[in-house]
Amino acid sequence: MAFDAFEQNQFKQAIAYWTMMKKLIGPNDSRVPMLDRSIERAQSRLDADNKAMAIVNGAEAAGAVVKSWLHLRKLMQQANALTSNSDDFTCTRRSDAKTR
């Protein structure tokens, strides 16, 4: 089960299985070093995945900020175009307008 979990990139589950196996066989069993290496390998892969996800999430957040800034810039350019074409441009708020 542990190896299958590892092969399916379910590293937390693989670590849990191997840790449980270590407890069942005891510290003096000859398989402990192999289990330790497997746990270390799975932990390394888990850490790499977490780091990659943090980078992706940060990039997505930065992208959202850039998109918002570009949208705001476009709106400001449109507003400036309107005000430069009309001396009477005003912005009013209706008292019965619903706020979000």
C-alpha positions as CSV (number, residue, x, y, z in Angstrom):
1,M,0.0,0.0,0.0
2,A,2.8,2.4,0.8
3,F,4.6,1.9,-2.5
4,D,1.3,2.3,-4.4
5,A,0.6,5.6,-2.5
6,F,4.1,6.8,-3.4
7,E,3.6,5.9,-7.1
8,Q,0.4,7.8,-7.1
9,N,2.1,10.9,-5.6
10,Q,0.2,10.5,-2.3
11,F,3.3,11.1,-0.3
12,K,1.6,11.9,3.0
13,Q,-0.2,8.6,2.8
14,A,3.0,6.7,1.9
15,I,4.8,8.2,4.8
16,A,2.0,7.2,7.2
17,Y,2.1,3.6,5.9
18,W,5.8,3.3,6.2
19,T,5.8,4.9,9.7
20,M,3.1,2.4,10.8
21,M,5.2,-0.4,9.4
22,K,8.3,0.7,11.3
23,K,6.3,0.7,14.6
24,L,5.0,-2.8,13.8
25,I,8.3,-4.4,13.0
26,G,10.3,-2.7,15.8
27,P,13.6,-0.7,15.8
28,N,15.9,-3.7,15.5
29,D,14.5,-5.1,12.3
30,S,16.8,-5.1,9.3
31,R,14.1,-3.4,7.1
32,V,14.1,-0.2,9.2
33,P,16.9,1.5,7.2
34,M,15.0,0.8,4.0
35,L,11.8,2.2,5.5
36,D,13.7,5.3,6.7
37,R,15.1,5.9,3.2
38,S,11.6,5.5,1.7
39,I,10.1,7.9,4.3
40,E,12.9,10.5,3.5
41,R,12.3,10.1,-0.2
42,A,8.6,10.6,0.2
43,Q,9.1,13.6,2.5
44,S,11.5,15.2,0.0
45,R,8.9,14.8,-2.8
46,L,6.2,16.2,-0.5
47,D,8.4,19.2,0.3
48,A,9.1,19.8,-3.4
49,D,5.4,19.6,-4.2
50,N,4.5,22.0,-1.4
51,K,7.2,24.4,-2.6
52,A,6.0,24.2,-6.2
53,M,2.4,24.9,-5.1
54,A,3.5,27.9,-3.1
55,I,5.2,29.3,-6.2
56,V,2.2,28.6,-8.3
57,N,-0.2,30.2,-5.8
58,G,2.1,33.2,-5.5
59,A,2.2,33.6,-9.2
60,E,-1.6,33.3,-9.5
61,A,-2.0,36.0,-6.8
62,A,0.5,38.2,-8.6
63,G,-1.3,37.7,-11.8
64,A,-4.6,38.6,-10.2
65,V,-3.1,41.9,-8.9
66,V,-1.7,42.7,-12.4
67,K,-5.0,42.0,-14.1
68,S,-6.8,44.2,-11.5
69,W,-4.3,47.0,-12.1
70,L,-4.6,46.7,-15.9
71,H,-8.4,46.8,-15.6
72,L,-8.3,49.8,-13.3
73,R,-5.9,51.5,-15.7
74,K,-8.2,50.9,-18.7
75,L,-11.2,52.3,-16.7
76,M,-9.2,55.4,-15.8
77,Q,-8.2,55.9,-19.4
78,Q,-11.9,55.6,-20.5
79,A,-12.9,58.1,-17.8
80,N,-10.1,60.5,-18.9
81,A,-11.3,60.2,-22.5
82,L,-14.8,61.1,-21.4
83,T,-13.8,64.1,-19.4
84,S,-11.5,65.4,-22.2
85,N,-14.5,65.3,-24.6
86,S,-17.0,67.0,-22.4
87,D,-16.8,70.0,-20.1
88,D,-20.0,68.9,-18.2
89,F,-18.9,65.4,-17.2
90,T,-19.9,64.6,-13.6
91,C,-20.2,61.4,-11.6
92,T,-23.3,61.1,-9.4
93,R,-24.6,58.3,-7.2
94,R,-28.2,57.5,-7.0
95,S,-29.5,57.4,-3.5
96,D,-31.6,54.3,-4.3
97,A,-28.7,52.3,-5.8
98,K,-27.9,49.0,-4.1
99,T,-24.4,48.6,-2.8
100,R,-22.6,45.3,-3.1
